[in-house]
Amino acid sequence: MEVHLGIDDTDSREGMCTTYVAAEVIERVEGSFKPPELVRLNPNIPWKTRGNGALAIRGEVSDYGEFKNQVLEVVRSHRMKGSDTGVYFSKKDPRKNPEIRRHSRKTVRSVVDPEEAVRLARKEGDVVSFGSGRGVVGALAAAGHKFNDMTLELLAYRKKRFWGTARNIDVQSVWNAAELYPLVWDTVDRKHGKIVLTPNSPCPVLYGVRGEKRWAVRKAHQKIRGEEPEKNMVFRTNQGTDEHIIKRDLNSIEPMKSVETTGYVDEIPRTIEGGHVLFTIKSGDTMVDCAAYEPTKKFRNTIRKLSHGDRVTVIGGVTDSPMTINIEKINVLEVARKTKEVNPSCPECGRNMESAGRNQGYRCRKCKTTSPSKKTIEIPRELTEGWYEVPPIARRHLAKPLIRIEMNYDTKQE
Ligand SMILES: [Zn+2]
C-alpha cells in the first residue's frame, strides 16, 4: 500500500539532522521507497533550528501499522532531547489535497499556526508529536509539498564516532569536484577561495553536494577525499529554487517573509558598525532599508556602487524594526546618470577657467577666453545593469543561484 511520511524537527543546536533520520528510515524500515525529499521552509522564522528543513518519504509498504511502528522506532532513537519533533503519516497522497498543498506553500513563504496544522494533518492522516509538537507544521508541509522547480543534494554522513569532531576533508579534492559546475553548484566559493559544502554544526552531515543531475552530484561526491563517510543519500529538494520569494510592491512587504520588490535607490549605501552595508530604496511614498551584511563579503563592493536614482529589484528576507530587506539578489534595472558641475575649460589651452567674479562667468587668465557658466560633466558609473547575487559562502538554502537561471535549470519540469 501507498504511504506518505513527513518528519520535522529532530535536531537541536547540539546535534542530529532530520535528513539523517530520513536516511535511516529508508535504510531500516521495511518497504520500497522513492528518493527522500528535503523541503526547506521559511528561513525568516525566528524559532527555527538551523536550516529549517523538513523531510518527506513516499513509497509502498505491506503493513501500515508496522510501517508506523518502525518509523517511530527510528525517530525515537535519533531525535535530540528538547526537539519539537513532528511525524505525519498518510495512506493518501497529501499533495492531492489542495488545503494541505496550500499549508505547505504557506510554510515555505509565511508563518503557520501549529494548531491549525495539527487539525489539518489529522483530517487525512496520523500525527505523532514530541515536545511542543511544533514539528507537525513542517512534517505536514513536507509530505504535502509539490515541487515546481527541484534540485538535488547528495548528503554524505559521518561515522558516528566522528560526530562532533572536526571534519577531515581534502580541500583540493573539493576543488576537483567543483569542476562539475554548473551541474553541481555551491560546493566552493571561487571569489573567496573557500569550500562551502560542509556544515559548521556538530551534526552527522560530512558534506552536501548540490546540483541538478543525479550522476553529477554522485560524480562530484566520488571525487571528494578525506574522512570515509558512513553512508550517503541523494535528496530531492527545493533548495536553490527561490520558492520562498513573493513578489510585492514596496508598500506591502511584511516582516518574516521573503520578497521581490522594485524601487529607486534613495539614500546611498553607507557602511555601518560590523561592516554591514545599508541603503534605502523608495517606491511611491514608501522607503525601506536594504542590507548586504558583513558575511556577504565582496558582494558589498557591488552594493557600494549603487547611487541615488538607480532603479533596482531586490530579492530577500524582510526583518522587523526597522523593516529591512536582507538582500539575496539584486537586479540593477537602470543605472542613473551621475553628473557634477565644474568650471569650464579653456578652448585654447584646455586648462580650467577661473571665476571672473560674482555673476561674471569664467575666464582663462592666460588666453583671455571667457565662458558664461559652469559646465555639467558626467561622472562615469562603475556599476552595470544586470543581476548580482550574494556569494555561495553567504547564500541561503532556498536562494536560487543565478547560474540556474542562466542555464535554464529552473524551468525544467519534474
Ligand atoms: Zn586658456
Boltz pocket constraint, residues with backbone or C-beta under 6 A from the ligand:
constraints:
  - pocket:
      binder: B
      contacts: [[A, 346], [A, 347], [A, 348], [A, 349], [A, 350], [A, 351], [A, 364], [A, 365], [A, 366], [A, 367], [A, 368], [A, 369]]
      max_distance: 6.0
